[in-house]
Amino acid sequence: TDGHVHFMRGLPVAGRSVADVVRYGLMACETTGAGETAVGVNALDAALWASPAGAAERRHLSGVVTLGVIPFDHERRLVSTVVRQEDGTRTLVTKGAPEAVLQRCRDIPPAIERDLQAEYAAGNRVIAVAVRPVDGDDVLTPADERDLDLIGLLVFLDPPKPGAASALTRLR
């Protein structure tokens, strides 16, 4: 690929909006912002942060406080944050590989499964976003990443290099 990931779209579950998917996706970023610039090493987070949809939703996050992070690791294939929203509610927001997130969700709409397969078939990278309310001041662990409600999918494109087709032909 050319190494320049681009956020393409959000695919919400019924009853949610694209803005919800993007906003919660931003809440589960390990990337932080410095003005209009994303700071961090995760290319997907940086692409979401820099996208027009991300810029629009960042304005609605000024009252959201991140209370803790369960960092991404390659075994779980997801990241979770605990945030306190403006109304005081605490929410666990989990984002990661769809297979990893979906197995932790209570309900998966069939339409999302179809959307996911269509995006994979198109060669796109997909991240799932899910949430659940949390209570108390306990330190959360990966064991708490359960009983989630799916918000939707974030779809990214990492286009192939211009010469990729000819290189594959040569290899064949």
C-alpha positions as semicolon CSV with decimal commas, in nm:
position;residue;x (nm);y (nm);z (nm)
1;T;0,000;0,000;0,000
2;D;0,102;0,362;-0,026
3;G;0,097;0,395;0,354
4;H;-0,154;0,682;0,361
5;V;-0,468;0,560;0,536
6;H;-0,788;0,758;0,474
7;F;-1,113;0,746;0,671
8;M;-1,394;0,676;0,425
9;R;-1,720;0,638;0,619
10;G;-1,902;0,521;0,926
11;L;-2,164;0,246;0,908
12;P;-2,397;0,275;1,210
13;V;-2,628;0,008;1,348
14;A;-3,001;0,087;1,335
15;G;-3,089;0,364;1,579
16;R;-2,742;0,521;1,565
17;S;-2,592;0,782;1,332
18;V;-2,265;0,812;1,144
19;A;-2,181;1,094;1,385
20;D;-2,224;0,850;1,678
21;V;-1,983;0,600;1,523
22;V;-1,722;0,869;1,453
23;R;-1,763;1,038;1,793
24;Y;-1,727;0,713;1,990
25;G;-1,443;0,609;1,761
26;L;-1,263;0,930;1,857
27;M;-1,327;0,863;2,226
28;A;-1,138;0,533;2,192
29;C;-0,834;0,685;2,020
30;E;-0,488;0,640;2,160
31;T;-0,401;0,939;1,941
32;T;-0,429;1,276;2,110
33;G;-0,469;1,611;1,952
34;A;-0,258;1,918;1,939
35;G;-0,487;2,170;1,776
36;E;-0,578;2,036;1,435
37;T;-0,297;1,779;1,429
38;A;-0,318;1,424;1,560
39;V;-0,028;1,309;1,776
40;G;0,035;0,936;1,804
41;V;0,151;0,637;1,609
42;N;-0,175;0,466;1,513
43;A;-0,244;0,543;1,145
44;L;-0,615;0,459;1,172
45;D;-0,667;0,692;1,469
46;A;-0,473;0,967;1,291
47;A;-0,683;0,922;0,975
48;L;-1,008;0,939;1,174
49;W;-0,884;1,245;1,365
50;A;-0,781;1,427;1,044
51;S;-1,095;1,346;0,843
52;P;-1,370;1,605;0,791
53;A;-1,609;1,383;0,991
54;G;-1,354;1,358;1,272
55;A;-1,301;1,734;1,276
56;A;-1,677;1,791;1,299
57;E;-1,717;1,546;1,588
58;R;-1,409;1,662;1,783
59;R;-1,594;1,987;1,852
60;H;-1,852;1,787;2,049
61;L;-1,593;1,619;2,271
62;S;-1,471;1,917;2,473
63;G;-1,666;1,805;2,783
64;V;-1,561;1,438;2,755
65;V;-1,284;1,330;2,992
66;T;-1,083;1,011;2,942
67;L;-1,053;0,842;3,281
68;G;-0,852;0,542;3,173
69;V;-0,721;0,341;2,880
70;I;-0,688;-0,031;2,829
71;P;-0,420;-0,010;2,558
72;F;-0,432;-0,190;2,227
73;D;-0,249;-0,518;2,213
74;H;-0,213;-0,765;1,929
75;E;-0,366;-1,050;2,127
76;R;-0,698;-0,876;2,205
77;R;-0,681;-0,666;1,884
78;L;-0,868;-0,377;2,042
79;V;-0,837;-0,073;2,262
80;S;-1,080;0,051;2,526
81;T;-1,118;0,377;2,707
82;V;-1,335;0,478;2,997
83;V;-1,477;0,824;2,948
84;R;-1,688;1,056;3,159
85;Q;-1,933;1,231;2,932
86;E;-2,067;1,581;2,988
87;D;-2,373;1,450;3,174
88;G;-2,145;1,263;3,419
89;T;-2,209;0,914;3,286
90;R;-1,912;0,682;3,257
91;T;-1,885;0,475;2,942
92;L;-1,649;0,200;2,830
93;V;-1,575;0,256;2,461
94;T;-1,412;-0,035;2,278
95;K;-1,270;-0,015;1,926
96;G;-1,080;-0,271;1,725
97;A;-1,080;-0,562;1,485
98;P;-1,444;-0,641;1,408
99;E;-1,407;-1,009;1,497
100;A;-1,265;-0,918;1,839
101;V;-1,526;-0,650;1,914
102;L;-1,827;-0,843;1,781
103;Q;-1,751;-1,146;2,001
104;R;-1,780;-0,914;2,302
105;C;-2,116;-0,765;2,193
106;R;-2,458;-0,871;2,319
107;D;-2,630;-0,844;1,981
108;I;-2,502;-0,822;1,625
109;P;-2,750;-0,709;1,362
110;P;-2,739;-0,922;1,044
111;A;-2,705;-0,603;0,834
112;I;-2,372;-0,528;1,003
113;E;-2,241;-0,874;0,915
114;R;-2,336;-0,811;0,550
115;D;-2,179;-0,463;0,555
116;L;-1,860;-0,603;0,706
117;Q;-1,827;-0,873;0,440
118;A;-1,891;-0,619;0,162
119;E;-1,620;-0,387;0,297
120;Y;-1,371;-0,674;0,327
121;A;-1,453;-0,781;-0,030
122;A;-1,382;-0,425;-0,147
123;G;-1,039;-0,441;0,019
124;N;-1,116;-0,185;0,289
125;R;-0,993;-0,188;0,648
126;V;-1,273;-0,196;0,903
127;I;-1,283;-0,117;1,274
128;A;-1,582;-0,190;1,498
129;V;-1,692;0,043;1,780
130;A;-1,900;-0,065;2,081
131;V;-1,991;0,074;2,424
132;R;-2,140;-0,007;2,762
133;P;-2,205;0,198;3,074
134;V;-1,971;0,145;3,370
135;D;-2,014;0,227;3,738
136;G;-1,779;0,292;4,024
137;D;-1,416;0,386;4,040
138;D;-1,266;0,040;3,985
139;V;-0,970;0,009;3,754
140;L;-1,091;-0,168;3,443
141;T;-0,916;-0,463;3,283
142;P;-0,962;-0,649;2,953
143;A;-1,208;-0,878;3,135
144;D;-1,444;-0,579;3,146
145;E;-1,461;-0,568;2,765
146;R;-1,788;-0,763;2,755
147;D;-2,165;-0,718;2,717
148;L;-2,104;-0,435;2,472
149;D;-2,359;-0,260;2,252
150;L;-2,236;-0,222;1,896
151;I;-2,241;0,137;1,765
152;G;-2,115;0,058;1,415
153;L;-1,817;0,025;1,185
154;L;-1,547;0,268;1,074
155;V;-1,421;0,207;0,719
156;F;-1,072;0,306;0,603
157;L;-0,888;0,287;0,271
158;D;-0,516;0,224;0,245
159;P;-0,475;0,242;-0,134
160;P;-0,229;0,017;-0,313
161;K;0,087;0,169;-0,456
162;P;0,054;0,262;-0,823
163;G;0,295;-0,014;-0,926
164;A;0,139;-0,287;-0,710
165;A;-0,053;-0,454;-0,993
166;S;0,255;-0,489;-1,215
167;A;0,464;-0,616;-0,921
168;L;0,203;-0,885;-0,848
169;T;0,196;-0,982;-1,214
170;R;0,576;-1,017;-1,216
171;L;0,566;-1,228;-0,899
172;R;0,304;-1,455;-1,050
